[in-house]
């Protein structure tokens, strides 16, 4: 009862703080506001073609302001055939004529969603809405002389983005005004036993936020590492935490949520290739430094061998980490790390946009394949639909693997009210549940130690179980990535096959009660994992484990 009481007290306190902060913002509106409101946008009043178009590799200046002034809000809605475009678009900001950017970040990571994924974020300083498509930033970004913002398409396909950059032109700024900074960093692959460097800055300022992403190389829990802040050159950190999830204000694991100062926007089940993103804004508790600041997080956690045995409880892990550091500083900082090329920021990936490959598909006579005209829930406006009324009907889609390796397969389901339940096969073979391993047709399904049952998806329900009774749900449906499992492939043409098992009872047609068995999907993906066999790493880590008394 005591613990429950404390929880309710904390919830009430958070509500009070939120209400107080909101009231202060609203109270400020009763006073005269300095400056003149301005905007740079992609809007085109001539023909309403309001998005900026980017050729492969093209960089555009999207804002160039003469100061003094302050950027108060930014909004982006990118669009691309590259499904990892949140990592392909790069935002850079230059203050007061500097040649080096103070902001240099992939768009998605800056908005608290890593690994080229999309998710909803609802925090004080950034907000991502519309199923991960509308990016909003409220970090204040002052400048004294000028500000230049650029957006770059690092992918090899043409794309576009809408944008609005709101700012206030001012007569003057306080002499003590600090510059906003944000920088992307990654350590892939990691160095054995070395903590992850989230920030390493010099100068006078305060650290205000972290976005941390992981692509886990081994199953089980990844986050036993402590956070450590070394202030002004100290050898022993004066600020030390108690665990990775603790730094993000979670407890005993992490769960998907988004709140004012902290959140976990992506958290996949504990398995190899489990992807995680969490954020923490130090808005109420900035980390102050006068000369320098170094922020490290130990990359430690549980290790599991190929037999499904936990062999270490707090050992170095080979996970691939990336992050964005946010801080304010009284001078324009030199970059503390190099910005990696796009090919190093994402996995190699075979992507099929299903509306574009219908002609390559095989299917049973009962199935009718359609490419319909328009849908807002898919990457392309045209959308793929397999119309079916028969249990046992099938669809087979070929895909080509260019090089041997271990791949994570996903289907981006297009969940709708008229869809059924379908069984998945790879190269005509059954997918095996956890605890079994199958090598046939050029692939291997991972064992239980590397993939829990919920991650070997032998059957998929395409009915929209996530319906929120919104108009988009009824009209368009929802897009969701669903992993199928991890597979060892040889180069060549492979197939994914869907066999209809039945219908979700909730899909019964209104009025008639007739069950519906359709399948709609948007994208098929085969991502080549960047890490190999972890056996050598695990053995090395076990040697560091203290013996039990």
Secondary structure as UniProt FT lines:
FT   HELIX           2..28
FT   TURN            29..30
FT   STRAND          36..41
FT   TURN            45..47
FT   STRAND          52..54
FT   TURN            56..57
FT   STRAND          59..66
FT   STRAND          69..80
FT   TURN            83..84
FT   HELIX           85..88
FT   STRAND          89..95
FT   TURN            96..97
FT   STRAND          103..106
FT   HELIX           107..110
FT   TURN            111..112
FT   TURN            115..116
FT   STRAND          121..122
FT   STRAND          126..129
FT   TURN            130..133
FT   STRAND          134..137
FT   STRAND          141..143
FT   STRAND          146..153
FT   STRAND          159..169
FT   TURN            175..176
FT   STRAND          179..187
FT   TURN            192..193
FT   STRAND          196..202
FT   STRAND          205..215
FT   STRAND          227..231
FT   TURN            232..233
FT   STRAND          239..240
FT   HELIX           244..247
FT   TURN            248..249
FT   STRAND          257..258
FT   STRAND          262..267
FT   TURN            272..273
FT   STRAND          275..281
FT   STRAND          287..289
FT   STRAND          292..297
FT   STRAND          300..304
FT   TURN            306..307
FT   STRAND          310..316
FT   STRAND          320..329
FT   HELIX           342..345
FT   STRAND          349..353
FT   HELIX           354..356
FT   HELIX           358..360
FT   STRAND          362..363
FT   TURN            365..366
FT   STRAND          368..372
FT   STRAND          383..387
FT   TURN            391..392
FT   STRAND          394..401
FT   STRAND          405..416
FT   TURN            417..418
FT   STRAND          419..426
FT   TURN            427..428
FT   STRAND          429..430
FT   TURN            434..435
FT   STRAND          438..440
FT   TURN            441..442
FT   STRAND          443..445
FT   HELIX           448..450
FT   HELIX           453..455
FT   STRAND          459..461
FT   TURN            465..466
FT   HELIX           471..475
FT   STRAND          478..489
FT   STRAND          492..503
FT   HELIX           505..507
FT   TURN            510..512
FT   STRAND          518..528
FT   HELIX           535..542
FT   TURN            543..544
//
